[in-house]
Amino acid sequence: MSDNSLRLVWIYPDLLSTYGDQGNALVVERRARQRGLDVARLDVRSDQAIPTSGDIYLIGGGEDRPQRLAAERLRRDGGLHRAVGNGAIVFSVCAGYQILGHEFINDLGQREPGLGLLDVHSTRGEGERCVGDVLGDIDARLGLPPLTGFENHQGITHLGPTARPFANVRLGKGNGTGDGTEGAYNDTVFGTYMHGPVLARNPLIADLLLKLALDVNALPPIDDRWYEALRSERIAAAQQPA
């Protein structure tokens, strides 16, 4: 990686890319390049060490067994902890979101330790899976428009006192706790259940990650017509009567 590049790290595409979440890496990379930024993207497989010098780390969703394997390897590796200690930004989806918490229920029905980078813990829901389109309002402190995404999870994620809800849902289940929350974040670490890919449906979240990584308040404008067309179509479809 060049020292002058924005360093983008996609974690474990061989384990955690079941639901098309690698599209999030494509969106961040493209939106950075559209602004003239040099981007060095590294896809790190589960048999490789996590680099500690990245700027933005992305983690996707996956099935239960790959999730357990990913958590085990990330705990042993320790690189993501060190990267966050260096100020890196982390954005995680679904299984990746649960891994960043204190613990989750693995494919063996056991409590699996997470990384503790978010003050959340996840349990297994007893009812129907949370499946379908989601609309919500992102925490006003982040200055972002409404959230659109697609959820497909059995897990229920409970927020601890130092985790802020990423959004509050108007449609959908979100964290599954019944309190209307969706996802969680602290200063540099974000988690959500949203697929879609979520950054294609919410490009200003990608821009937020870039601003945090670059430590700037604004980015040069780019043509968002394609993204806005997708957002409008998915929001309208979600609001149609069943």
N, C-alpha and C positions, 0 to 999 in steps of 0.2 A: 504494500500500500504506500502511495506517495504521502509524504508529510503534509502536502498542500491539498489533499483530497478530503472530501466529506466521506467518512468511513462508515459504510452501511453493512451490517452483518445480519444475514438470514440464518437463524439457528435451526439445525437438524431438519433440513428438507426431506430427508429419508424417513423420518419418524413423524413429523408434525406438519404435514402439508396435505391432509386428507381432503379438506373442504375448499381448496382453491385459494387458501390464504397467502400463498406465495405471490398472488396478485398485489398484496400490500407492498411487498418489496419493489415490484415493478412500478407502482404508482409513486412511491417516495423517490426512487431513482429518476423517473422521468420528470417529476416536478422540480427536482433539483437541477437536472440538466437543462430544462427549459429556461432556467434563470441563469444559465451560464456557469453553473458550479461544476467542478470536476468531482466525479463520484467514483470511489473505489468500492465496489460491492464484492463481498465475500460470502459465499454459501458454505457454511460449516456443517459437514456431516457428523453423525453421532460418534464416529471413530476418530474425530479430529479434536484438537484442543480449541477451546473458545479463546479468541484473541482478546486481550484486555485493553487495546488502544482504540476500539471502535467508538464512533460518535452516536449511532443509532442502532439498536438491536431489535429485531423483529422475531416473534415466535408465533407459530400458528396452532391450529387445532389438530386433533388426531384421535384415534381410537384408544380404548382403555389400556391395552397392553403397551403400545408404543408410548403412551403418556407415562406409564410407570418406568419404562426403560429410559426415557428422556430425563425424568426427574432423578433417577439414580445416577446417570452419567453427569448431569449438571452439578449435582451435589459433590461428586468425586472431583470433578474438574475445578470448580471454584472460580473459573475465569469470569463468569458473569457477575458474581459478587464483587470481584476486584474492579471490573469495568464500571459498575455503578458507583463504587467508591471513588473512581476517577472522574465521576460526573457524567457518565454516559446516560442516554435516554433509552428506555425500554418500552416497547409496545407489544402487548401479548393478547392472544385471542383464544377463548374457549379452553381447551386443555392446557395451553400455555399460560393462560390467566390463572387457572387453578394451581399449576406448578409454582407460580411466583408467590403463592400464599404460604401459610404455615403448614397446612396438610390438606389432603384430599383422600377420597376412597378409591383404591386402585382396582384393577380387574380381578383381584383375588378376594375382594371384599374387605380388605384390610386398610387401616389408616396409614397412608404413605406420607412421609415428611416432604414438605416442599422446600423452597429456598428462603422463605421468610422475607422476601423483598417487598411484599405488600402485606398489610395487616388484615388478612382475610383467611378464612378456612372454609373448605367445601365439604359438604356431605352428599349422600345419594338421596334423591327425591323418591318418595314412595308412590306418587301418583303418575299421571301421564307426563311424557316428555314435554319439555318446553320447545315447541316447534312453530315457526311461522314468522311473518314479518313483524318488525318492531319499529315503533316511532317513539321518540322521546326528546326531552329537553336536556341538553348537556349543561353541566354545572356552569352557572353564569360567570364564575370567575375565569373560565377559560375563553370566554368571548367567541363562542362558536354557534353556528346555526343548528337547527334541530337534527337529531340523530336518526338515520335510517339504516336498517340492517335486517339480517335474517338470523334467527336463533334456532339451534338444534342441539339440546343438551338435556341430560337427566340430572345433572348436578345442581345443588343449591349452594350458593356462596354467601357467607355471612361476613359482614364487615366489622372489623375491630375499631377501637376509638381513634386510631391514627390514619385510617383510610377514609377518603372522601368518595361518595358515590360519583361515578363518572357522569351518569345521567339519571333522570327520573322518567319512567316510561308512561306514555299515554296509551300505547297499544303494545301488547305482548307481556311476557313474564319477567324479562331481565334476569336479575340474580335469583329469582325463584322463591324469595323469602316472603313474598306477599306485601312488602313495604313499598313497592314501586321503584326500587333502585335498580340500576343497571351498571355493571362494571365497578371499578374502583381505581383510584389513583392517589399518588403522593406527589412530591415535587417533580420527580424524574421518571417514575415507573407507572405505567398505565396497563389496565386489564379490562377486557370486554368480552362478552359472549357473542358479539356481532360478527357474522360472516357477510359475504356479499360480492367481492371482498369489501370489507368495511371501509377501507381508504379510497376505493373507487367510488363508493356511494357517498363518502364524506371527505372530499379532497382537502377541505380546510383542516381536518385533523392531521393529515400528512404535513400540511404547511406548519401547523403548530409544532410538530416534532422537529421540523427543519429549523424553525425559529429558536426553539430551545437548544438545539445542538449548536447552532451558530451564535447563540446569545445575542439575537437581534430582536427588535420589536416589530419589524415589518419586512416583507419580501416584495420584490418587484412583481407587478401584476402579470398574469399570463391568461391565455385564452381558456376559459372554463366552460365553453358552450357544450362540449360533449359531456362533461361531468354533470352540468346542470340539467341536461336533457335526461340523463340516467336518473338523477335524484328525483326529478319531477315525475317521471314515469313510475318509479318504485313507490314514491309517497302516494300518488294517486291510486295505484293498484292496491296498496295496503288499506286505504280508506274505503274501498268498495265494499258493499254489504256481502257477507258470506253467502 
